[in-house]
């Protein structure tokens, strides 16, 4: 078999699998361009002409507000989580202190604990702190992200040369200065990967907002998609469009960042 | 003087994480343990009931073991499919026989990043009895005479969930296998090729064994993650706008009730039994701990 035939066969094989991966998205997007009644009548395979009207229906349900809420939660969670994790990772990777091994073992152990374990009490804690009417409860869990700490520790240990840190300190750079000027520059790939993951997880988070958030003006995307269904029970088309719109930001982020995301995973997880 | 000052440095960097974890992670976990020993609806006073909630988990009315069994069934059926498909695609993508690798890699990873709520609703629409794409296609092709009630039959509903989870998850395993393949030294495969080994021989006796750590990682994280399954079946079977209501809990005959769904429904759905809900969470954690322990032993025993 010539290499040309092989390449063609391989590419066609992957393309066929990729069609299956994409098919549900495609049907979803197409369905969003039709009038609701049409969806019950026939199989739709090419775009219809009802997109603008469906967009109007979605816009009328204040989906923009839901979007802003989700952006606030995900951006805040991502930035804070990366900072807290990188801080702790720097301590574990490049400093010596009492009980270091034991504390790190504790961090590893908490990675195994399912997030639902403290959920019932967490909700009560947030209520008694008066935070239940805000978006704060959706951000706090990501700030104490054991996976992030583990990830950053591994990466900083491998990627940041200790000699560079030493010489910067010799030159009179403060420890905080060392972190912001030197460590951050070395761990750029790890920051990208962790940011994408935390953004994805917090964007998709459903259980906690479902329990914590009662006011529609604080709904995040997963709750918003669901409530589109309640408000427009019969309007499948508008709802499907809402699904598509809610998925779009993470699709774009991963399309842009996928290369460095995979590079970060390759460098971090499997070797570690 | 400098050294005295610097002793505080690691604690300074560590403290944000430790303080946040203790305040919003550890204390809720401890408090949940206490709640699991009480009878409490969140409004009236707590009554201490000892281990009664845990004993009730063994009562079929709690659906605890049924939900654990359902969840494990989904993991057991889905994980092998995800591993086989993911490994197959990763091997193809890593070989020299495929063009536009980065493009195909991204496309096959897309299902994993879609909001689980959207995945559940999407498959709910695809398999809808009346308006669903699948039934319309099968009718059109003449395979069936009338629409199949996919989500109303326990067997079909479970199969739809397995299909949905496999579709969503194979891109995740693919990414990790790609990372693993990239870490295998190239000269190993080349040496085998020089010695006249076929592609399949090389794959079975060199690639697969070297990918074992990746497989173990995928299996362990897959089980831990899979046991926490919630949104996809909830939205698939609840459908639009019913995911949070008490309309359909767990699908036909509760055949698709997962453990976390059961916990949610107990504490915040059909009933507001916080104590029992917390006990379900601890029961799930215990099961996950057993699997993590076995997984860790398996991995260690392997290396020794």
Interface residues (C-beta under 8 A of the other chain):
Chain A: X3 X6 X7 X9 X10 X11 X13 X14 X15 X17 X18 X20 X21 X22 X24 X25 X27 X28 X31 X39 X40 X42 X43 X83 X84 X85 X87 X88 X90 X91 X92 X95 X96 X97 X100 X103 X110 X112 X113 X114 X115 X116 X117 X118 X119 X120 X121 X122 X124 X125 X140 X141 X143 X144 X146 X149 X175 X179 X200 X203 X204 X206 X207 X210 X211 X221 X222 X225 X226 X227 X228 X229 X230 X233 X236 X239 X240 X243 X246 X247 X250 X251 X254 X255 X258 X259 X262 X265 X266 X269 X270 X271
Chain B: X6 X7 X9 X10 X11 X12 X13 X14 X16 X17 X18 X20 X21 X23 X24 X25 X26 X27 X28 X29 X30 X31 X32 X34 X35 X42 X85 X89 X92 X93 X95 X96 X97 X98 X99 X100 X102 X104 X105 X106 X107 X108 X109 X110 X111 X113 X114 X115 X116 X117 X118 X121 X122 X123 X125 X126 X130 X131 X133 X136 X137 X140 X167 X171 X175 X176 X178 X179 X180 X182 X183 X213 X214 X217 X224 X227 X228 X230 X231 X235 X239 X240 X241 X242 X243 X244 X260 X263 X264 X267 X268 X274 X277 X278 X281 X282 X284 X285 X288 X289 X292
